[in-house]
Amino acid sequence: MASAESEVTAALAAWSAGDREALARVLPQIYDELRVLAAQHLRKERAGHTLQATALVNEAFLRLAGRERVHVEARVQFFAVAAQAMRRVLVDHARRRQAGKRGGRETPLPLTEVAAAELAAVPEEVDVLDVEAALTRLAALDPRQARVVELKFFAGMEVEEIAAALDVSDSTVRREWRMARAWLRLQLAGGAATARG
């Protein structure tokens, strides 16, 4: 088991250093974990979503494999990057659907149980494009808070994993999550009211 883990770590380091084939070599060993991550993303989507977990993994993999440079020092950082790629795939998919509906709004994105508890004042459902717009605004104000939200909400990481991925303390992650959560609560509640009005 340790040698398989070492092989994955070495391949991810090689990919980070510019070896574009390294990711493809290690894919069979990390594929199941990527599918679990994709399934977590898809559970947050509307019922009847046209993307399946396998397709989401494949699209995210293609985006990752096509990147010129990615700085990944550890497995947890790779999965954070993969979660971000999956989020981008889902946002692009939602934008295409919305464009196809000639300006109609995308079906709302149900919040997960964890996120619903954390974002108690946010409406029961929010639109994936509203979440994306709010995260983009947050990233402009505070990039680290936006990364904490991505890793907690989209990658399903625990505080300790986020702290390791961002190379900060657990208490910093908790503080950033509280502040980002409050800010997003206001943004998403306001967006939902606008959408209804």
N, C-alpha and C positions, 0 to 999 in steps of 0.2 A: 504494500500500500504506500509506504514511504517513497519507494522508487517511482511509482506512478505520479505521486504528488510532486516529486523533484522534477520529473519529466515535464509536467504541466508548467511548473514555475520557470524552468529553463526555456521552454517554448515561448511562454508569454514574454519573458525578458528578451528573447531573440526577436520576437515580433515588435516589441517596443523599440528595439535597436535598429529596426528597418528591414528585417527578414520577412518579406511579405508572404512567404509560404509557411512560416512557422505556425500561424494561426490555423491553417488548414490541417497541418500535421497533428495538432492537439485537439481539434474539434471532436473526434470520437470520444475522447475522455471527458470532455466538458459538456457534451451535447445534452445529456439528461438534465444537468443543472440549468442550462439555458432554456430548456423546455419548461421547467418549473417556473423560472423567472417569467417566461412568456405567458404561461397560464395565469400567473398573478396579475400581469398587466391586463389580460383579456377578461378576467373576472371583474375588473373595474369598468369594462366597456358595456355598452347597451346590449340587451338581449338580441340574438340573431346577427351578431357582428359577422361580417363576411370573411375576416381573417381568422385562421385557426392558429394554434400554437406553433405548429411546424412551419407554416408560412411566415409567421412573425420572426421565428428564429432564423430562417433562411434569409429573409430581407435584412434583418439586423446584421447577420454574418456578412452579407455582401457589402453592406456599408462599412463595417469594421475592416474587412479585408482590403477595401479600396482606399482606406485612409493612409496618407503618406507617413505621418509620424503620430504615435500615441505614446504617452509616457505612462507605463504601467510597471510598478515595482513589485506588486503582490497580487495574489489571486483576487482579493477583495476589491482592489482597484479595477481589475479587469471586469468584474461583474458590475461594478458601478458604471463603467464605460458602456458595457453591453446594455444595461438598463436604460441608459440615456439614448442609445441607438434605437432601442425598441420604442421608447417614447416618441422619438422623431418619426419612426415609421407610422405609428398610430396617428400622430398629428397630421402627417402628410395624407394619410388615408382619409381622415375626417375632412380635410380641406378639399380633397378630390370629390368626395361624396357631396359636400356642401355646394361645390361649384356645379356638380351634375344636377343638383336640385334647383338651379337658377336662383340662388340667393336664399333658399330655405335653410333653416337652422338644422344643424346636426342633432340627432336624437341624443337626449341627455346621457351623461356618463354617471352611473350610480357610484357613489363613494363606497369604498370598502368598509368593513365593520370597524377596523382600526381607525381609518381616517375619519369615519363618521363620528366616532367617539372623540377623536382629537379635535375635529373641526365642528364642534357641537352647534355653533350658530350658523353654519353654512346650510343652505337648503338641502333637502334630501338628495337631490340630483343636481349635478352641474354639467355643463357642456364641456367636452374635451377641449374645444378651442378656447373657451373662457379660462380654463385652467392653464392652458399654454400661454395665453395673453398675460394672465396674472403672473406666471412664473417669469416670463420675459421682462415684465416691468420690475419684478423683484430682483432679477439678475442685474438689471441696470443700477438699482439702488444698492444692493448688497449681494455680490456674487456668491459669497460663502453661504449665506442663508438660503439662496436658491439651490445650491448643491445639496445642502442638508435636506431640503424638502424633496428633491429628486431622489436622493438615496433612501430616505425614510418612506416616502409615499409610493414611489415607482419601483424601487428596487427591494422594498420590504426589509431593509437592513435595520439592525438593532443599533442603539446608541454607540456601543463599543466598536462595532464594525465601521460605522460612519467616522468615528474618531480616528480609527486606524487608516481609513481611506483618505481622510483629509489631513492627517498628521496634526491633530489638535487633541485637546483633552476631552474627556467625557462631559465634564461640566460645561465646556464651551459649546459642545453639540446640543446639550439640553437647553442652554440659554438661547442659542440661535434658533432652535426649533420652536421654543415658546414665542419668540419675537416674530418669526416668520409666520407661525400659525395665526397669531393675532392679526397680522397684516393681511394675510390671505383671507381670513374670515371676513374682514371688512370688504375686500376687493370682490370676492365671490358673492357675498350677500348683496352687494350693490349691483353686480352684473346680473344676478337673477332677478332683482327688482326691476332693472332696466328692461330685461327681456320680457317680463310679464307686462310691463307698462306700455 
